[in-house]
Amino acid sequence: MPTYDYQCAKCRKKFSLNLSISEKGNKRVKCPKCNSVKVEQQFTSFFARTSTKS
């Protein structure tokens, strides 16, 4: 499941959520500190782990 990073526009708290792609499209994200729905998704880098071939 992907991890999405957000920042609250009201209290400026940064937080992360693990959401499936379908949940991200349907779910209203709320700030865990002030319960505001005015949150902005933050864009971050990611990494992928692949298996090594011998």
HELIX and SHEET records of a PDB file:
HELIX    1   1 ILE A   21  ASN A   26  1                                   6    
SHEET    1   A 3 LYS A  14  ASN A  18  0                                        
SHEET    2   A 3 THR A   3  CYS A   8 -1                                        
SHEET    3   A 3 VAL A  39  GLN A  42 -1                                        
END                                                                             
